[in-house]
Amino acid sequence: RTVTGQQLLVATGRRANLRDIGLETVGLDPSSRLLEPDDHLRVGERLWAIGDVTVSGGFTHVAIYHAGIVMNDILGTPGPGADYRAKPRVTFTDPEVGAAGLTEEQARKKGIKVRTGLQKASVTSRGWIHGPGNDGFIKVVEDADRGVLVGATSVGPRGGDLLGLFELAIKLQIPSDELRHLIYAYPTFYRGSGEAVRMLGPDVHMPLR
């Protein structure tokens, strides 16, 4: 059979293999595919699990985050437990795809009253300057009842780099009204973040160029 197309995506993934490593010797289920630690990554007495072997792993940055929590716990240093509300993930394709928190679909499944804002990357000033390869968008997902963001997706040039603002907003539950009235540097890709957030409110929208 011949298949024709314009683009080909080659992707691989890895899955943790917990077989034959002696989980039963430390009181854990040897048939487990992934481990479910508590919020300080404990899975037993003086036993911690981090990264890809946990149900919340799958990313290098999550493993690094886990390591910091475990290090504090081992040393007896007070610190917060794991909080995944704003967990970022990035797929380094072209265009780059970044996301933090919940997608619109995930938010709706949780029963959240959703409001969304979307800004196309190509019509921003920086997108226009960038030229070819500027396809993409920034989308924000708001809990309309509480007026705070619960998720965001950024597709396009520097898609992953634009997540910082959204991570902070989701984790700290910064009101969307506060985000709408920030000064966003011009001309930057992240200025599109501000335009996406403004789509959530009654602001008058001006041309971006």
KOLBA-267537 format. One record per residue (C-alpha): x, y, z; residue number from 1; residue in three letters. Coordinates in steps of 0.1 Angstrom, whole numbers, plus 5000, padded with zeros to 4 digits. Example, Ala and Ser with C-alpha at 12.3 -4.5 7.8 and 13.67 -1.06 7.14 Angstrom:
2
<r><east>5123</east><north>4955</north><up>5078</up><nr>1</nr><rest>ALA</rest></r>
<r><east>5137</east><north>4989</north><up>5071</up><nr>2</nr><rest>SER</rest></r>
// end
This chain:
209
<r><east>5000</east><north>5000</north><up>5000</up><nr>1</nr><rest>ARG</rest></r>
<r><east>5013</east><north>5034</north><up>4991</up><nr>2</nr><rest>THR</rest></r>
<r><east>5007</east><north>5063</north><up>5014</up><nr>3</nr><rest>VAL</rest></r>
<r><east>5014</east><north>5099</north><up>5003</up><nr>4</nr><rest>THR</rest></r>
<r><east>5016</east><north>5130</north><up>5024</up><nr>5</nr><rest>GLY</rest></r>
<r><east>5034</east><north>5163</north><up>5029</up><nr>6</nr><rest>GLN</rest></r>
<r><east>5048</east><north>5158</north><up>5064</up><nr>7</nr><rest>GLN</rest></r>
<r><east>5060</east><north>5128</north><up>5084</up><nr>8</nr><rest>LEU</rest></r>
<r><east>5062</east><north>5126</north><up>5122</up><nr>9</nr><rest>LEU</rest></r>
<r><east>5085</east><north>5101</north><up>5137</up><nr>10</nr><rest>VAL</rest></r>
<r><east>5080</east><north>5098</north><up>5175</up><nr>11</nr><rest>ALA</rest></r>
<r><east>5091</east><north>5074</north><up>5201</up><nr>12</nr><rest>THR</rest></r>
<r><east>5082</east><north>5070</north><up>5238</up><nr>13</nr><rest>GLY</rest></r>
<r><east>5096</east><north>5053</north><up>5268</up><nr>14</nr><rest>ARG</rest></r>
<r><east>5078</east><north>5034</north><up>5296</up><nr>15</nr><rest>ARG</rest></r>
<r><east>5092</east><north>5027</north><up>5330</up><nr>16</nr><rest>ALA</rest></r>
<r><east>5100</east><north>4990</north><up>5335</up><nr>17</nr><rest>ASN</rest></r>
<r><east>5096</east><north>4981</north><up>5372</up><nr>18</nr><rest>LEU</rest></r>
<r><east>5098</east><north>4943</north><up>5367</up><nr>19</nr><rest>ARG</rest></r>
<r><east>5125</east><north>4923</north><up>5384</up><nr>20</nr><rest>ASP</rest></r>
<r><east>5139</east><north>4951</north><up>5404</up><nr>21</nr><rest>ILE</rest></r>
<r><east>5128</east><north>4937</north><up>5438</up><nr>22</nr><rest>GLY</rest></r>
<r><east>5098</east><north>4959</north><up>5446</up><nr>23</nr><rest>LEU</rest></r>
<r><east>5084</east><north>4931</north><up>5467</up><nr>24</nr><rest>GLU</rest></r>
<r><east>5115</east><north>4932</north><up>5490</up><nr>25</nr><rest>THR</rest></r>
<r><east>5105</east><north>4968</north><up>5501</up><nr>26</nr><rest>VAL</rest></r>
<r><east>5068</east><north>4961</north><up>5505</up><nr>27</nr><rest>GLY</rest></r>
<r><east>5056</east><north>4973</north><up>5471</up><nr>28</nr><rest>LEU</rest></r>
<r><east>5036</east><north>4956</north><up>5444</up><nr>29</nr><rest>ASP</rest></r>
<r><east>5060</east><north>4940</north><up>5419</up><nr>30</nr><rest>PRO</rest></r>
<r><east>5033</east><north>4940</north><up>5392</up><nr>31</nr><rest>SER</rest></r>
<r><east>5029</east><north>4978</north><up>5394</up><nr>32</nr><rest>SER</rest></r>
<r><east>5035</east><north>4997</north><up>5361</up><nr>33</nr><rest>ARG</rest></r>
<r><east>5039</east><north>5030</north><up>5380</up><nr>34</nr><rest>LEU</rest></r>
<r><east>5042</east><north>5040</north><up>5416</up><nr>35</nr><rest>LEU</rest></r>
<r><east>5019</east><north>5064</north><up>5434</up><nr>36</nr><rest>GLU</rest></r>
<r><east>5039</east><north>5083</north><up>5460</up><nr>37</nr><rest>PRO</rest></r>
<r><east>5024</east><north>5108</north><up>5485</up><nr>38</nr><rest>ASP</rest></r>
<r><east>5029</east><north>5146</north><up>5479</up><nr>39</nr><rest>ASP</rest></r>
<r><east>5065</east><north>5143</north><up>5493</up><nr>40</nr><rest>HIS</rest></r>
<r><east>5072</east><north>5114</north><up>5469</up><nr>41</nr><rest>LEU</rest></r>
<r><east>5073</east><north>5088</north><up>5497</up><nr>42</nr><rest>ARG</rest></r>
<r><east>5063</east><north>5052</north><up>5488</up><nr>43</nr><rest>VAL</rest></r>
<r><east>5074</east><north>5036</north><up>5520</up><nr>44</nr><rest>GLY</rest></r>
<r><east>5095</east><north>5040</north><up>5551</up><nr>45</nr><rest>GLU</rest></r>
<r><east>5127</east><north>5058</north><up>5540</up><nr>46</nr><rest>ARG</rest></r>
<r><east>5118</east><north>5051</north><up>5504</up><nr>47</nr><rest>LEU</rest></r>
<r><east>5110</east><north>5077</north><up>5477</up><nr>48</nr><rest>TRP</rest></r>
<r><east>5101</east><north>5075</north><up>5441</up><nr>49</nr><rest>ALA</rest></r>
<r><east>5108</east><north>5102</north><up>5415</up><nr>50</nr><rest>ILE</rest></r>
<r><east>5105</east><north>5109</north><up>5378</up><nr>51</nr><rest>GLY</rest></r>
<r><east>5093</east><north>5084</north><up>5352</up><nr>52</nr><rest>ASP</rest></r>
<r><east>5085</east><north>5056</north><up>5377</up><nr>53</nr><rest>VAL</rest></r>
<r><east>5057</east><north>5077</north><up>5392</up><nr>54</nr><rest>THR</rest></r>
<r><east>5022</east><north>5083</north><up>5379</up><nr>55</nr><rest>VAL</rest></r>
<r><east>5030</east><north>5120</north><up>5376</up><nr>56</nr><rest>SER</rest></r>
<r><east>5063</east><north>5117</north><up>5358</up><nr>57</nr><rest>GLY</rest></r>
<r><east>5071</east><north>5115</north><up>5321</up><nr>58</nr><rest>GLY</rest></r>
<r><east>5092</east><north>5147</north><up>5318</up><nr>59</nr><rest>PHE</rest></r>
<r><east>5128</east><north>5156</north><up>5328</up><nr>60</nr><rest>THR</rest></r>
<r><east>5117</east><north>5188</north><up>5344</up><nr>61</nr><rest>HIS</rest></r>
<r><east>5092</east><north>5168</north><up>5366</up><nr>62</nr><rest>VAL</rest></r>
<r><east>5120</east><north>5145</north><up>5377</up><nr>63</nr><rest>ALA</rest></r>
<r><east>5141</east><north>5175</north><up>5386</up><nr>64</nr><rest>ILE</rest></r>
<r><east>5112</east><north>5190</north><up>5405</up><nr>65</nr><rest>TYR</rest></r>
<r><east>5107</east><north>5157</north><up>5423</up><nr>66</nr><rest>HIS</rest></r>
<r><east>5144</east><north>5155</north><up>5433</up><nr>67</nr><rest>ALA</rest></r>
<r><east>5142</east><north>5189</north><up>5450</up><nr>68</nr><rest>GLY</rest></r>
<r><east>5112</east><north>5178</north><up>5471</up><nr>69</nr><rest>ILE</rest></r>
<r><east>5128</east><north>5145</north><up>5481</up><nr>70</nr><rest>VAL</rest></r>
<r><east>5161</east><north>5162</north><up>5489</up><nr>71</nr><rest>MET</rest></r>
<r><east>5144</east><north>5185</north><up>5513</up><nr>72</nr><rest>ASN</rest></r>
<r><east>5124</east><north>5157</north><up>5528</up><nr>73</nr><rest>ASP</rest></r>
<r><east>5155</east><north>5135</north><up>5534</up><nr>74</nr><rest>ILE</rest></r>
<r><east>5173</east><north>5165</north><up>5550</up><nr>75</nr><rest>LEU</rest></r>
<r><east>5143</east><north>5174</north><up>5571</up><nr>76</nr><rest>GLY</rest></r>
<r><east>5141</east><north>5209</north><up>5555</up><nr>77</nr><rest>THR</rest></r>
<r><east>5105</east><north>5222</north><up>5555</up><nr>78</nr><rest>PRO</rest></r>
<r><east>5090</east><north>5226</north><up>5521</up><nr>79</nr><rest>GLY</rest></r>
<r><east>5057</east><north>5222</north><up>5502</up><nr>80</nr><rest>PRO</rest></r>
<r><east>5047</east><north>5190</north><up>5486</up><nr>81</nr><rest>GLY</rest></r>
<r><east>5042</east><north>5183</north><up>5449</up><nr>82</nr><rest>ALA</rest></r>
<r><east>5017</east><north>5205</north><up>5432</up><nr>83</nr><rest>ASP</rest></r>
<r><east>5009</east><north>5196</north><up>5396</up><nr>84</nr><rest>TYR</rest></r>
<r><east>4981</east><north>5221</north><up>5388</up><nr>85</nr><rest>ARG</rest></r>
<r><east>5004</east><north>5241</north><up>5365</up><nr>86</nr><rest>ALA</rest></r>
<r><east>5026</east><north>5212</north><up>5353</up><nr>87</nr><rest>LYS</rest></r>
<r><east>5041</east><north>5222</north><up>5320</up><nr>88</nr><rest>PRO</rest></r>
<r><east>5048</east><north>5200</north><up>5290</up><nr>89</nr><rest>ARG</rest></r>
<r><east>5064</east><north>5208</north><up>5257</up><nr>90</nr><rest>VAL</rest></r>
<r><east>5066</east><north>5188</north><up>5224</up><nr>91</nr><rest>THR</rest></r>
<r><east>5096</east><north>5201</north><up>5204</up><nr>92</nr><rest>PHE</rest></r>
<r><east>5080</east><north>5197</north><up>5170</up><nr>93</nr><rest>THR</rest></r>
<r><east>5077</east><north>5224</north><up>5143</up><nr>94</nr><rest>ASP</rest></r>
<r><east>5057</east><north>5243</north><up>5154</up><nr>95</nr><rest>PRO</rest></r>
<r><east>5066</east><north>5239</north><up>5190</up><nr>96</nr><rest>GLU</rest></r>
<r><east>5037</east><north>5229</north><up>5213</up><nr>97</nr><rest>VAL</rest></r>
<r><east>5037</east><north>5239</north><up>5249</up><nr>98</nr><rest>GLY</rest></r>
<r><east>5009</east><north>5236</north><up>5276</up><nr>99</nr><rest>ALA</rest></r>
<r><east>5004</east><north>5241</north><up>5313</up><nr>100</nr><rest>ALA</rest></r>
<r><east>4976</east><north>5231</north><up>5335</up><nr>101</nr><rest>GLY</rest></r>
<r><east>4943</east><north>5218</north><up>5320</up><nr>102</nr><rest>LEU</rest></r>
<r><east>4932</east><north>5217</north><up>5284</up><nr>103</nr><rest>THR</rest></r>
<r><east>4897</east><north>5230</north><up>5276</up><nr>104</nr><rest>GLU</rest></r>
<r><east>4884</east><north>5195</north><up>5273</up><nr>105</nr><rest>GLU</rest></r>
<r><east>4900</east><north>5184</north><up>5306</up><nr>106</nr><rest>GLN</rest></r>
<r><east>4885</east><north>5215</north><up>5324</up><nr>107</nr><rest>ALA</rest></r>
<r><east>4850</east><north>5207</north><up>5311</up><nr>108</nr><rest>ARG</rest></r>
<r><east>4852</east><north>5171</north><up>5322</up><nr>109</nr><rest>LYS</rest></r>
<r><east>4860</east><north>5184</north><up>5357</up><nr>110</nr><rest>LYS</rest></r>
<r><east>4828</east><north>5203</north><up>5357</up><nr>111</nr><rest>GLY</rest></r>
<r><east>4845</east><north>5237</north><up>5354</up><nr>112</nr><rest>ILE</rest></r>
<r><east>4825</east><north>5265</north><up>5338</up><nr>113</nr><rest>LYS</rest></r>
<r><east>4850</east><north>5274</north><up>5310</up><nr>114</nr><rest>VAL</rest></r>
<r><east>4858</east><north>5306</north><up>5292</up><nr>115</nr><rest>ARG</rest></r>
<r><east>4886</east><north>5307</north><up>5266</up><nr>116</nr><rest>THR</rest></r>
<r><east>4907</east><north>5333</north><up>5249</up><nr>117</nr><rest>GLY</rest></r>
<r><east>4927</east><north>5327</north><up>5217</up><nr>118</nr><rest>LEU</rest></r>
<r><east>4953</east><north>5347</north><up>5198</up><nr>119</nr><rest>GLN</rest></r>
<r><east>4968</east><north>5336</north><up>5165</up><nr>120</nr><rest>LYS</rest></r>
<r><east>5006</east><north>5339</north><up>5165</up><nr>121</nr><rest>ALA</rest></r>
<r><east>5009</east><north>5350</north><up>5129</up><nr>122</nr><rest>SER</rest></r>
<r><east>4989</east><north>5382</north><up>5133</up><nr>123</nr><rest>VAL</rest></r>
<r><east>5010</east><north>5395</north><up>5162</up><nr>124</nr><rest>THR</rest></r>
<r><east>5037</east><north>5420</north><up>5154</up><nr>125</nr><rest>SER</rest></r>
<r><east>5065</east><north>5395</north><up>5163</up><nr>126</nr><rest>ARG</rest></r>
<r><east>5047</east><north>5369</north><up>5142</up><nr>127</nr><rest>GLY</rest></r>
<r><east>5047</east><north>5392</north><up>5112</up><nr>128</nr><rest>TRP</rest></r>
<r><east>5084</east><north>5400</north><up>5117</up><nr>129</nr><rest>ILE</rest></r>
<r><east>5092</east><north>5363</north><up>5120</up><nr>130</nr><rest>HIS</rest></r>
<r><east>5076</east><north>5356</north><up>5087</up><nr>131</nr><rest>GLY</rest></r>
<r><east>5074</east><north>5320</north><up>5074</up><nr>132</nr><rest>PRO</rest></r>
<r><east>5070</east><north>5295</north><up>5102</up><nr>133</nr><rest>GLY</rest></r>
<r><east>5049</east><north>5318</north><up>5123</up><nr>134</nr><rest>ASN</rest></r>
<r><east>5019</east><north>5296</north><up>5124</up><nr>135</nr><rest>ASP</rest></r>
<r><east>5004</east><north>5289</north><up>5158</up><nr>136</nr><rest>GLY</rest></r>
<r><east>4983</east><north>5303</north><up>5185</up><nr>137</nr><rest>PHE</rest></r>
<r><east>4981</east><north>5310</north><up>5222</up><nr>138</nr><rest>ILE</rest></r>
<r><east>4950</east><north>5297</north><up>5240</up><nr>139</nr><rest>LYS</rest></r>
<r><east>4940</east><north>5303</north><up>5277</up><nr>140</nr><rest>VAL</rest></r>
<r><east>4914</east><north>5284</north><up>5297</up><nr>141</nr><rest>VAL</rest></r>
<r><east>4897</east><north>5302</north><up>5325</up><nr>142</nr><rest>GLU</rest></r>
<r><east>4875</east><north>5290</north><up>5354</up><nr>143</nr><rest>ASP</rest></r>
<r><east>4848</east><north>5316</north><up>5347</up><nr>144</nr><rest>ALA</rest></r>
<r><east>4832</east><north>5313</north><up>5381</up><nr>145</nr><rest>ASP</rest></r>
<r><east>4865</east><north>5321</north><up>5399</up><nr>146</nr><rest>ARG</rest></r>
<r><east>4881</east><north>5344</north><up>5373</up><nr>147</nr><rest>GLY</rest></r>
<r><east>4914</east><north>5325</north><up>5373</up><nr>148</nr><rest>VAL</rest></r>
<r><east>4933</east><north>5305</north><up>5346</up><nr>149</nr><rest>LEU</rest></r>
<r><east>4933</east><north>5268</north><up>5349</up><nr>150</nr><rest>VAL</rest></r>
<r><east>4952</east><north>5260</north><up>5317</up><nr>151</nr><rest>GLY</rest></r>
<r><east>4970</east><north>5274</north><up>5286</up><nr>152</nr><rest>ALA</rest></r>
<r><east>4984</east><north>5261</north><up>5253</up><nr>153</nr><rest>THR</rest></r>
<r><east>5010</east><north>5278</north><up>5232</up><nr>154</nr><rest>SER</rest></r>
<r><east>5017</east><north>5265</north><up>5197</up><nr>155</nr><rest>VAL</rest></r>
<r><east>5043</east><north>5282</north><up>5175</up><nr>156</nr><rest>GLY</rest></r>
<r><east>5077</east><north>5297</north><up>5176</up><nr>157</nr><rest>PRO</rest></r>
<r><east>5091</east><north>5296</north><up>5212</up><nr>158</nr><rest>ARG</rest></r>
<r><east>5059</east><north>5278</north><up>5223</up><nr>159</nr><rest>GLY</rest></r>
<r><east>5075</east><north>5263</north><up>5254</up><nr>160</nr><rest>GLY</rest></r>
<r><east>5092</east><north>5295</north><up>5264</up><nr>161</nr><rest>ASP</rest></r>
<r><east>5058</east><north>5313</north><up>5267</up><nr>162</nr><rest>LEU</rest></r>
<r><east>5046</east><north>5290</north><up>5295</up><nr>163</nr><rest>LEU</rest></r>
<r><east>5062</east><north>5308</north><up>5324</up><nr>164</nr><rest>GLY</rest></r>
<r><east>5036</east><north>5335</north><up>5328</up><nr>165</nr><rest>LEU</rest></r>
<r><east>5008</east><north>5309</north><up>5326</up><nr>166</nr><rest>PHE</rest></r>
<r><east>5024</east><north>5285</north><up>5351</up><nr>167</nr><rest>GLU</rest></r>
<r><east>5027</east><north>5313</north><up>5376</up><nr>168</nr><rest>LEU</rest></r>
<r><east>4992</east><north>5325</north><up>5371</up><nr>169</nr><rest>ALA</rest></r>
<r><east>4977</east><north>5290</north><up>5374</up><nr>170</nr><rest>ILE</rest></r>
<r><east>4997</east><north>5280</north><up>5405</up><nr>171</nr><rest>LYS</rest></r>
<r><east>4991</east><north>5313</north><up>5424</up><nr>172</nr><rest>LEU</rest></r>
<r><east>4956</east><north>5317</north><up>5411</up><nr>173</nr><rest>GLN</rest></r>
<r><east>4963</east><north>5353</north><up>5399</up><nr>174</nr><rest>ILE</rest></r>
<r><east>4930</east><north>5369</north><up>5388</up><nr>175</nr><rest>PRO</rest></r>
<r><east>4926</east><north>5371</north><up>5350</up><nr>176</nr><rest>SER</rest></r>
<r><east>4918</east><north>5408</north><up>5354</up><nr>177</nr><rest>ASP</rest></r>
<r><east>4953</east><north>5414</north><up>5368</up><nr>178</nr><rest>GLU</rest></r>
<r><east>4968</east><north>5396</north><up>5338</up><nr>179</nr><rest>LEU</rest></r>
<r><east>4947</east><north>5416</north><up>5314</up><nr>180</nr><rest>ARG</rest></r>
<r><east>4962</east><north>5448</north><up>5327</up><nr>181</nr><rest>HIS</rest></r>
<r><east>4999</east><north>5440</north><up>5326</up><nr>182</nr><rest>LEU</rest></r>
<r><east>5022</east><north>5458</north><up>5302</up><nr>183</nr><rest>ILE</rest></r>
<r><east>5034</east><north>5432</north><up>5277</up><nr>184</nr><rest>TYR</rest></r>
<r><east>5067</east><north>5441</north><up>5260</up><nr>185</nr><rest>ALA</rest></r>
<r><east>5065</east><north>5450</north><up>5223</up><nr>186</nr><rest>TYR</rest></r>
<r><east>5073</east><north>5433</north><up>5199</up><nr>187</nr><rest>PRO</rest></r>
<r><east>5076</east><north>5399</north><up>5215</up><nr>188</nr><rest>THR</rest></r>
<r><east>5059</east><north>5366</north><up>5210</up><nr>189</nr><rest>PHE</rest></r>
<r><east>5047</east><north>5367</north><up>5246</up><nr>190</nr><rest>TYR</rest></r>
<r><east>5028</east><north>5398</north><up>5239</up><nr>191</nr><rest>ARG</rest></r>
<r><east>5003</east><north>5375</north><up>5223</up><nr>192</nr><rest>GLY</rest></r>
<r><east>4998</east><north>5360</north><up>5258</up><nr>193</nr><rest>SER</rest></r>
<r><east>4983</east><north>5393</north><up>5269</up><nr>194</nr><rest>GLY</rest></r>
<r><east>4960</east><north>5394</north><up>5239</up><nr>195</nr><rest>GLU</rest></r>
<r><east>4948</east><north>5359</north><up>5246</up><nr>196</nr><rest>ALA</rest></r>
<r><east>4940</east><north>5368</north><up>5282</up><nr>197</nr><rest>VAL</rest></r>
<r><east>4923</east><north>5401</north><up>5271</up><nr>198</nr><rest>ARG</rest></r>
<r><east>4899</east><north>5380</north><up>5250</up><nr>199</nr><rest>MET</rest></r>
<r><east>4884</east><north>5367</north><up>5283</up><nr>200</nr><rest>LEU</rest></r>
<r><east>4872</east><north>5402</north><up>5292</up><nr>201</nr><rest>GLY</rest></r>
<r><east>4853</east><north>5432</north><up>5278</up><nr>202</nr><rest>PRO</rest></r>
<r><east>4884</east><north>5451</north><up>5267</up><nr>203</nr><rest>ASP</rest></r>
<r><east>4884</east><north>5470</north><up>5234</up><nr>204</nr><rest>VAL</rest></r>
<r><east>4908</east><north>5451</north><up>5211</up><nr>205</nr><rest>HIS</rest></r>
<r><east>4932</east><north>5472</north><up>5190</up><nr>206</nr><rest>MET</rest></r>
<r><east>4951</east><north>5459</north><up>5159</up><nr>207</nr><rest>PRO</rest></r>
<r><east>4984</east><north>5443</north><up>5169</up><nr>208</nr><rest>LEU</rest></r>
<r><east>5004</east><north>5459</north><up>5142</up><nr>209</nr><rest>ARG</rest></r>
// end
